[in-house]
Amino acid sequence: MVVDTEVVAHRGASAARAEHTLAAYELALREGADGLECDVRLTRDGHLVCVHDRTIGRTSDGAGAVGALTLAQLRRHDFGSWHGGEPAEVLTFEQLAGLAADHRVRLFAETKHPVRQGGRVERELARALSRYRLDAHMMSFSPLAVRRFKALRPDVPTVLLLDRFWPRRLPTWADVAGPGVHLLRRHPGRGAGAYCWTVDDPADVALCRERGVRFLATDNPARTRGLLAANLSP
């Protein structure tokens, strides 16, 4: 099956820049990414920030759980130097949504669970998306989170992320299957229309193209786009 496989920058161009930093997303846009992917968590004072881990120790010079810190406290730490780049503040979801809207690219926002705030994360994300005119998808590994968000914003497409099991049929509140690339390898003939993560190996890029994957999440947008183009060449 031949489809236009869209390149989604996983946490930005995270192979080259510190993940979830403005520099990573700006580079992804320069490299021609069709979409931007982020993880969102809620701070203690109710701000959505783009951080993958429950704690900030791996990706900053600080420590502590995101949900236990205020936005002001997070901003005291450097989220860029650990990857060899320039110092960077924590990125808020508002900043990233504005960037995606300005450049008219898709935004894929993943809510992380379990978290102490429970369903408040989805409620705040639904509110935040209403402030921007952009093409957004909500994603989560938590079926409850996806179902909860769909009830709040039935107009926003949802992606049920999959790690261990790939059901033959998605529940009605999930619009797109989101398998890891390991599941794509494990299930011959499947993948058409899916969102597949995280695809960096050339063989996996070719597999996604062959299977008709719609959205391909990658740490290296420029190289992946080049591999897709080469795969189309006669």
N, C-alpha and C positions, 0 to 999 in steps of 0.2 A: 504494500500500500504506500502510495506517495502522497505525503501531506507537507504543508509548510510547518516544519518543526521550529518552534520559537525558543530562542535562547534566553533563559532566565538566570540572572546573576545571583548566585547563592550567597547571601550575606554580602552582596556586592562582588567586586572582582577580588575575592578573598584569598586567592593564591598569591596576589601581588601586593595587596594592601591589608591592613588590619581589618578584620571583619566588622561589619556594622558601623563603619565610620563613614563620614561624608566623603572622604577621599576614595574609599573603596567603591562607593556608588557612582561618584562622578567619573571615575576611571571606567567603570562598567558601561556607562552611557557613551563615553568616547569610543569604546570598543564595539559599540553597536548592539548592546543587549536590547532585546525586545521587552524584557520585563525585569523587575527587581524583586528579590525575595528577602524577607526579614522575619525575625522572631520578635514577638512583643511580650513584654512583662509590665506589670503595674508597680510603680513605686509606692512607698508608704503613704505619700500624700496624693496619690491618685493620678499620676502622670504615666502615660504609656511611653516606654523606652525600648530601644532595639538592642536587646541583650539575649544571647542564646542560653547561657548557663543560669542556674538558680543563684549562683554567687558570682562575684566579679573578680575573683582572684586570678583566673586564667587569662583574662583579656584586659586587665588594668593593673595599675600599681597599688590598688586598694584591696579591701577584704570586706566580707559581709554579704548577706543575701539582698538581692535587689528589692524584694518586698519589704525589707526591714529598714531601707534607707530612703531618704527624701531625694527629690531631684537635685536640690542644692547640695546635698552630701555627695551624690554621684558626680556632680560637676567638679568636685575638688580633685578628682582622680584623672589620670592620663590613660585613655583607652587606645592610644595609637602606637606608642613607642615599643611595646612588647613585640611587635612584628617588624621592627626595624625602621618604621616610618616616623613621621612627625608626630608630636604630641597632639592628642585629639580629645575633645570632650565627649561624654556619652551622647549618643544620637537619640533625639526624641522621635517618636512616630510622626508627630506633626511636621518636623523638618523633612523627613523622608517622603511623606505624603505630598508635601508641597513640591518637592523636587520631581517626583513622578508625574504630578499634574502638569508642571511647567513643561516637561519634556514629552508628555503624552505617551507614556509607556505604562504597561500593566504593572500593578503592584500586588504581590502575593504576601499576605500577612499571616504568620503562624502564631497562634496562641499556645503558650506552654502550660502543661499541667503535669502533676498536681501543683497548685499554688494556694497560698493562704487566703487569697481574695475570692477563690471560687469563680462563680459566674460573672463577677464584676468585670473581669477582663474582657469578656465578650460584649458586655453592655457598653463599656467605654470605647471599644473598637468600633462598634456600630455607630455610636455618636460621632466619633472622630471622622469616619468615612463620609458621614452626611455633610461634612463641612467642605468637601473637595469634590470637584468634578473630575473623576478619574475612573479608569477601568480597574476595579479591585477584585481580588479573590480572597476569601478567608479560608484558612487551613488549620487543621489540628490532627494530632494522633488520637485525641480524645473524642470518641463518638458523641459523648454527652455535650462537649463543647461545640461541635459542629451543629448538632441538632438545636442547641440553645441559640446559637447565632442565627441559624436559618429562621427560627421563629421571630427573631427581632428584625432581620433584614432579608426577607424572602427574595428581594431583587438582586442580592449580591451572590454570585456563584460561590459554592463551597467545594473544598477539596478534602476528602477523607484520606489522610496520610496513612500508609500501610507499611508495616515492617516485617511482621511474622506470617501474616495470612492475607490472601487476596480473594475476597468473596466473588463468586460469579455474578452476583447482582448487588448493586449498591442500594442502601436505604434511600427512601424518597427525599430525605433532606440533604443528601450528598449529591452534588452534580458531577464531580470528577473524581476518578480514582487516582490516588497518589502513591504508587508503589515505589519502594527503593529499587535501584537498578538490579540488586541481587534477586528480587522477586521476578523482574522481567526475564532474567536469565533462566529462572526456574520454571517459568510457565510459557512454553512455546506457543506462538500464535496470538498472544495477548499483548495489549499495550495501546491499541488504537484509541486516540483521544485522551490518553492519560497524561498526568503530570508525573514525571519521573525524576527522582533524586538519588544521589548526587553524582552526576555523570561527568567524569573527567578522562577516563581511559578511551583512547581512540576506537577500540573494538566496541566499547559500550555505546559510544556516540553513533557508530554505524548501526548497531543493533536498534537503537531508539528510532533512527531514521527508517530503517527497514520495517519496524513494527507499527509505524504511524503514530508514534508518541507526539502529542500536541505541544507540551511544554517540557523543556529539558533544563533542569536546574544544574548549574555548573559553577565551579570555583574560578574557572578561567574562560570568560566569555569570548575573548578574541580568538584563542586557539580552537575552541569548540565551534565557533562560527566558521572558521577556516576548514575544519574537518568536515562539517556539514556541506560546505560548498564543494569541497573536493569529492565528496561522496556522490554529488550530483553530476559531476563531470563525466562525459562519455568516455 
